[in-house]
Amino acid sequence: MPTFKSVGELHTERKFQTVTNETPVGIRTPLSLGTKSDGIFAMHFSTEAQIQDNFRNLLLTNHGERLGFFDYGANLRPLTSELSSEELESEVANRIRRATSKYMPFISLQTFEYQIDNSQNKNTAKIRLRIIYNVPALNIQNKGMELTFYLIG
């Protein structure tokens, strides 16, 4: 009579841990190695965190940097040599609005704060952008994003 002693593994002999109930939503950027439940790369486990990461990437990407989408991004870096321009603040706001409405139309931009600090050096300035946004479809309210750019000129 055949026996099944050498067939399969007992539940207690499994080599790998059971995956948690949390399902990853997307890859966290900048890329980094994952931990226990992440997998090979660090992951986001909430939609809110993934949207914020994607929005930051949209704002920091310049035209021509995303393969297959030449106009993807807010294209803010070319403005870093426009310190003397009077319309710089409105141009930054317009570029952010255009990129958001085209690539992330589910985000509702609320406020835009713009602060220039050239106290350390007359030829370079630090610009801080603070953007408050909502995602009405997911009931995400008053989420903030802060970016810092250095201007020359």
trRosetta pair geometry for C-beta under 8 A, 3 or more apart (Angstrom, degrees):
i j d omega theta_ij theta_ji phi_ij phi_ji
3 6 7.6 80 100 7 93 82
4 7 4.7 -61 -162 37 77 120
4 8 7.7 4 171 26 101 106
9 13 4.5 -129 -175 83 103 118
9 14 6.4 124 122 -76 135 59
10 13 4.7 88 58 2 81 107
11 14 6.5 -23 -170 -20 40 110
17 36 7.5 -21 66 -168 148 105
19 37 7.1 110 -154 -137 69 84
20 37 5.0 -20 18 -121 122 135
22 37 6.4 53 65 159 116 145
22 45 4.8 -4 175 -151 121 133
23 45 7.3 134 75 -143 37 80
24 38 7.0 87 -88 -142 133 54
24 39 7.1 -68 -23 3 156 121
24 43 3.7 -38 -137 167 126 149
24 44 6.8 102 -162 66 77 45
24 45 5.9 -68 -109 -91 50 67
25 43 7.2 143 41 169 56 98
25 44 4.9 -53 58 97 103 93
25 45 6.2 135 -3 -137 95 16
25 46 6.6 -71 -5 74 144 12
25 47 5.6 -170 -134 -82 156 53
25 49 7.6 132 53 67 137 92
25 50 4.5 -111 113 -39 126 147
26 43 6.8 162 89 -156 27 80
26 44 5.2 1 60 42 76 110
26 50 4.4 102 34 -133 121 124
26 53 7.3 -168 94 73 123 136
26 54 7.6 14 104 -54 165 108
27 31 6.9 -9 165 -104 121 82
27 41 5.2 4 -137 114 105 138
27 42 7.4 91 -163 80 65 57
27 43 6.1 -60 -107 -108 40 66
27 44 7.5 21 87 4 7 86
28 31 7.7 132 88 -109 65 36
28 32 6.9 -35 91 34 111 95
28 41 7.2 -173 41 149 77 95
28 42 4.3 -50 47 110 126 99
28 43 6.0 -177 -16 -124 93 9
28 44 5.4 131 -73 -46 84 80
28 49 7.9 -26 -103 144 97 116
28 53 6.4 -122 -136 -115 57 156
29 53 5.8 132 37 -177 89 113
29 56 8.0 -167 80 84 110 113
29 57 6.1 52 68 -74 151 122
31 41 5.8 -59 -151 -140 89 119
31 42 7.6 157 -161 35 43 91
32 41 7.0 111 69 -157 41 71
32 42 4.7 14 72 -1 92 127
33 40 7.1 -72 -143 173 69 52
33 41 6.9 -90 -127 -114 27 41
33 42 6.9 63 92 -35 23 86
34 37 7.9 -114 171 80 114 39
34 38 2.8 -153 -157 98 114 123
34 39 5.0 58 48 67 172 45
34 40 5.6 92 15 96 119 13
34 41 5.2 53 -42 91 102 13
34 42 5.0 172 -96 -70 63 42
34 43 6.5 20 -113 -11 119 86
35 38 5.2 84 41 5 59 116
35 42 7.2 41 -3 -104 80 82
38 41 6.6 -115 153 96 114 37
38 42 5.2 -47 -149 -121 154 38
38 43 4.7 170 -144 10 83 95
39 43 6.5 57 29 -31 102 127
44 49 4.4 -167 -151 101 118 112
44 50 4.3 167 94 -68 152 83
44 53 6.3 -142 -56 2 145 144
45 49 7.4 32 49 45 50 137
46 49 4.5 86 67 8 95 102
46 50 6.9 -167 92 -6 50 87
47 50 5.6 -59 -148 40 34 112
47 51 6.2 37 155 -22 69 105
47 138 6.2 -142 109 -135 133 152
48 51 5.9 -53 -148 34 28 110
48 52 6.6 26 154 -17 62 106
48 135 7.7 -166 -114 36 73 142
48 138 7.0 -175 -77 132 80 141
48 140 5.5 158 -115 -107 102 133
48 143 7.3 -166 -166 -100 101 143
49 52 5.8 -55 -149 37 32 111
49 53 6.4 33 153 -19 65 107
50 53 5.6 -53 -147 37 33 113
50 54 6.2 31 155 -17 66 107
51 54 5.7 -56 -145 40 30 110
51 55 6.1 32 155 -22 65 108
51 104 7.8 122 -157 -154 88 130
51 107 7.4 157 179 -79 116 107
51 135 6.1 -9 168 -67 166 154
51 138 7.7 -165 -29 34 156 156
51 140 7.2 175 67 29 152 172
52 55 5.7 -53 -143 37 29 112
52 56 6.4 33 155 -20 63 104
52 143 6.4 -125 -88 168 109 135
52 145 6.8 -178 -152 -87 88 104
53 56 5.8 -52 -149 34 29 111
53 57 6.5 28 152 -16 62 106
54 57 5.6 -55 -150 38 33 112
54 58 6.4 38 150 -23 65 103
54 104 6.9 145 122 -92 113 133
55 58 5.5 -49 -149 32 33 115
55 59 6.5 28 155 -15 65 105
55 100 7.6 27 -137 -112 94 99
55 104 6.2 -146 -96 103 81 179
55 107 6.4 110 -102 -88 124 159
55 133 7.2 -155 -150 48 159 157
55 145 6.2 -111 116 -81 122 155
56 59 5.9 -59 -150 39 31 108
56 60 6.2 13 158 -6 66 114
56 145 6.3 -163 -82 -148 82 122
56 147 7.6 161 -139 -80 81 106
57 60 6.0 -65 -138 47 28 101
57 61 6.0 33 162 -32 66 111
58 61 6.1 -57 -143 26 23 111
58 72 7.5 -100 -130 175 73 84
58 73 6.1 -174 -168 -116 49 48
58 74 6.4 84 141 -29 73 92
58 99 5.7 156 166 147 105 120
58 100 7.0 107 130 -86 145 63
58 103 5.8 179 -128 91 128 135
58 104 6.1 -92 -52 -13 168 127
59 73 7.6 106 -142 -159 4 72
59 74 4.8 12 -137 -2 48 140
59 76 6.9 16 175 -10 71 135
59 96 6.4 14 -117 -121 97 95
59 99 7.3 148 -91 92 50 146
59 131 7.7 -162 -95 11 152 153
59 145 7.2 141 -1 145 158 142
59 147 6.1 -131 130 -58 135 153
60 73 7.5 -75 85 -144 33 110
60 74 7.7 40 -22 34 17 109
60 76 7.6 -58 -117 39 33 119
60 147 7.1 -170 -74 -129 90 131
61 65 5.2 -149 -163 72 86 130
61 66 6.0 29 -176 -39 141 109
61 72 5.9 -25 121 122 140 89
61 73 3.1 -125 100 -99 88 122
61 74 7.1 109 61 20 65 67
61 75 8.0 -24 110 -57 60 50
62 65 5.2 89 61 -16 70 123
62 73 5.3 -109 -65 117 8 151
62 74 7.8 -50 -94 70 49 56
62 75 5.0 84 -144 -117 66 54
62 76 7.1 -112 -89 38 88 53
62 77 4.7 -50 -76 26 137 118
62 78 6.9 125 -145 -21 126 88
63 70 6.0 32 -173 158 86 68
63 71 5.5 -11 -123 -120 103 43
63 72 7.4 141 -113 52 52 45
63 73 6.0 -148 -58 61 45 110
63 75 4.6 12 -18 -93 94 118
64 70 5.7 13 -83 -152 53 76
65 72 7.5 -106 65 79 79 97
65 73 6.4 43 44 -27 113 154
66 69 4.4 -20 104 65 118 100
66 70 7.7 -154 67 -82 79 16
66 72 4.0 -27 42 62 145 137
66 73 6.6 164 -10 -30 117 106
69 72 3.7 50 124 -31 120 120
71 75 8.0 -44 -157 -43 61 128
71 102 7.9 -43 119 125 113 162
72 99 7.7 83 -171 -144 42 103
72 103 6.4 88 -136 -86 80 149
73 99 6.0 -45 140 -130 20 140
74 95 4.8 94 -177 138 80 101
74 96 5.1 10 -132 -92 131 55
74 98 7.9 129 -129 65 64 85
74 99 4.3 -104 -85 5 63 157
74 100 8.0 19 -86 -35 101 77
75 78 6.2 -9 168 18 87 111
75 95 5.7 -119 64 -160 86 130
75 99 7.4 172 8 -65 82 128
76 79 5.6 -58 -169 31 55 116
76 80 7.7 75 141 -45 73 85
76 92 6.4 49 -126 -131 104 87
76 95 6.2 157 -77 104 73 146
76 96 7.8 29 -70 -64 116 85
76 149 6.6 -117 141 -84 122 152
77 80 5.7 -26 -166 -12 49 117
77 149 7.8 -160 -101 -137 53 124
78 81 7.5 -55 179 26 48 96
79 82 4.9 -59 -163 29 64 125
79 85 8.0 -90 -156 39 89 145
79 88 6.4 129 -176 -146 117 91
79 91 6.4 169 -112 109 135 123
79 92 6.3 176 122 -79 171 86
79 95 7.7 -141 -31 -1 139 156
79 151 7.8 -51 127 -109 73 106
80 149 6.0 -131 -99 169 99 116
80 150 6.7 38 -151 89 118 53
80 151 5.0 -157 -161 -113 61 59
80 152 6.2 40 145 18 91 80
81 151 7.2 172 -79 -162 20 77
81 152 5.6 -21 -106 71 68 86
81 153 4.7 102 -165 -41 63 137
82 85 4.2 -11 172 -1 100 129
82 88 5.4 163 118 -100 110 108
82 91 7.7 -34 114 65 158 150
82 151 7.2 -80 57 -147 53 120
82 153 6.9 40 -43 62 10 154
83 88 7.4 10 -130 -75 21 161
83 118 7.9 84 -160 -79 132 140
83 125 5.7 130 -128 18 123 125
83 151 4.4 134 -78 142 98 129
83 152 6.9 -132 -25 96 125 18
83 153 4.5 170 20 74 107 94
84 153 6.4 -104 -7 128 94 107
85 88 4.4 119 84 -53 103 92
85 91 7.4 -12 127 10 141 140
87 90 5.1 -59 -168 51 77 109
87 91 5.4 82 131 -30 91 103
88 91 5.7 -60 -144 38 28 110
88 92 6.3 30 159 -20 65 105
89 92 5.9 -53 -149 33 29 111
89 93 6.5 25 154 -14 63 108
89 114 4.8 149 -132 98 104 168
90 93 5.6 -55 -147 40 35 112
90 94 6.1 37 154 -22 67 106
91 94 5.6 -52 -143 37 31 112
91 95 6.4 31 157 -19 64 105
92 95 6.0 -56 -148 35 28 108
92 96 6.5 26 155 -16 63 108
92 114 6.7 126 73 -108 142 132
92 129 6.9 -138 159 -99 136 132
93 96 5.9 -57 -149 38 30 110
93 97 6.2 30 154 -19 65 109
93 112 5.1 111 -113 127 105 168
93 114 7.6 -82 -53 -49 101 132
94 97 5.6 -56 -145 38 30 112
94 98 6.2 29 158 -19 66 106
95 98 5.9 -52 -143 36 30 109
95 99 6.3 25 160 -14 64 109
96 99 6.2 -59 -146 40 27 106
96 100 6.1 23 158 -17 64 113
96 109 7.2 117 128 -110 107 150
96 112 7.1 148 70 -113 149 133
96 129 8.0 174 -68 -178 150 146
96 131 6.9 -148 179 -99 151 144
97 100 5.9 -61 -144 40 25 108
97 101 6.1 19 162 -15 65 111
97 109 6.3 -100 -104 23 77 159
98 101 6.1 -60 -144 39 25 105
98 102 6.3 15 161 -12 63 113
99 102 6.1 -65 -147 41 27 105
99 103 5.9 -22 175 23 67 115
99 104 7.9 24 133 21 72 94
100 103 7.0 -77 -127 55 19 79
100 104 5.3 -53 -152 64 62 96
100 105 7.5 122 145 -88 63 38
100 107 5.4 -88 -169 76 112 121
100 109 6.0 96 95 -46 165 117
100 133 8.0 -144 -147 -116 148 143
101 105 5.6 45 -160 -104 46 81
102 105 7.3 89 -41 -58 1 93
104 107 4.7 24 130 4 108 117
106 135 5.9 34 137 -146 96 89
106 136 7.7 -137 -176 44 73 76
106 137 5.6 -51 -159 14 114 129
107 133 5.1 -1 -175 177 103 137
107 134 7.5 144 -162 75 57 41
107 135 5.9 -39 -103 -89 60 80
108 133 6.3 150 76 -165 49 78
108 134 4.5 -20 63 65 107 93
108 135 7.2 171 15 -88 84 27
108 136 5.8 49 -9 -23 134 103
109 112 7.0 13 173 -52 118 101
109 131 6.7 -55 -141 -169 96 107
109 132 7.9 104 -167 81 56 53
109 133 5.3 -42 -107 -105 46 95
110 132 4.4 -57 69 102 116 95
110 133 5.8 -178 4 -100 90 32
110 134 6.0 81 -47 -13 116 94
110 142 7.1 -37 31 -102 167 58
111 130 7.7 -5 109 110 98 89
111 131 7.3 174 87 -150 57 41
111 132 4.4 25 44 38 93 113
112 129 7.2 -27 -163 -163 83 91
112 130 7.6 151 -158 81 36 56
112 131 5.7 0 -107 -107 70 76
112 132 8.0 -132 -60 25 38 72
113 128 7.7 -14 112 112 96 90
113 129 7.1 147 80 -160 60 42
113 130 4.1 -3 55 55 110 103
113 131 7.8 -151 27 -66 70 38
114 127 6.9 -17 -164 -168 80 103
114 128 7.7 157 -154 82 34 56
114 129 6.1 -3 -103 -107 67 70
115 127 7.0 152 78 -156 49 54
115 128 4.6 -9 59 56 103 100
115 130 7.8 29 1 -2 107 103
116 125 5.3 -1 -167 171 96 134
116 126 7.5 144 -158 77 48 47
116 127 5.5 -20 -100 -100 67 78
116 151 7.8 -30 -134 24 104 137
117 120 7.6 45 138 1 94 92
117 125 6.5 151 74 -166 41 79
117 126 4.7 -20 64 63 99 97
117 127 7.7 178 21 -81 72 31
117 128 7.2 35 -3 -8 112 103
118 121 6.6 -84 -168 75 76 53
118 122 6.3 69 157 -124 117 32
118 124 7.0 173 -130 97 90 40
118 125 3.8 -47 -77 -101 98 94
118 126 7.4 170 -76 18 50 63
120 124 7.7 -35 84 80 97 96
120 126 7.7 45 25 -10 119 113
121 124 4.7 22 89 45 127 88
121 125 7.8 -139 76 -66 82 45
123 152 6.7 10 152 -152 84 70
123 153 7.4 136 -170 35 72 8
124 150 5.9 1 -177 -179 112 99
124 151 6.5 159 -158 81 58 53
124 152 5.5 -22 -103 -99 82 64
125 150 7.2 161 81 -157 40 54
125 151 4.6 -10 58 55 91 106
126 148 6.2 -12 -172 -167 99 103
126 149 7.5 154 -158 81 51 42
126 150 5.8 -27 -101 -102 63 70
126 151 7.8 -164 -76 16 16 80
127 148 7.0 155 80 -155 51 51
127 149 4.7 -13 59 62 103 92
127 150 7.6 -176 17 -85 78 20
127 151 5.9 60 -19 -22 113 112
128 146 6.6 -10 -172 -168 95 99
128 147 7.4 158 -156 82 49 46
128 148 5.5 -18 -101 -101 69 78
129 146 6.9 162 85 -153 55 49
129 147 4.6 -5 56 58 106 94
129 148 7.6 -165 21 -76 73 31
129 149 7.2 34 -10 1 109 104
130 144 6.5 -18 -169 -162 92 105
130 145 7.3 157 -155 81 46 49
130 146 5.0 -11 -103 -102 76 84
131 144 7.1 145 79 -156 49 54
131 145 4.6 -16 61 61 98 100
131 146 7.7 -178 21 -78 67 38
131 147 7.7 19 0 4 107 102
132 142 5.8 -19 -168 -147 112 61
132 143 7.1 147 -156 71 58 40
132 144 5.5 -27 -99 -97 71 71
132 145 7.9 -177 -78 21 28 72
133 143 5.6 -36 68 65 75 92
133 145 7.0 9 9 1 111 113
134 140 6.2 162 -161 94 55 70
134 141 5.3 2 -120 -119 102 49
134 142 6.8 10 -80 -37 86 39
134 143 7.0 140 -94 15 35 89
135 138 4.7 3 115 42 115 104
135 139 7.7 -21 90 37 78 18
135 140 3.9 27 44 48 99 115
135 143 7.3 11 -5 8 95 136
136 139 7.2 25 -166 -78 35 38
140 143 5.6 0 157 -33 109 126
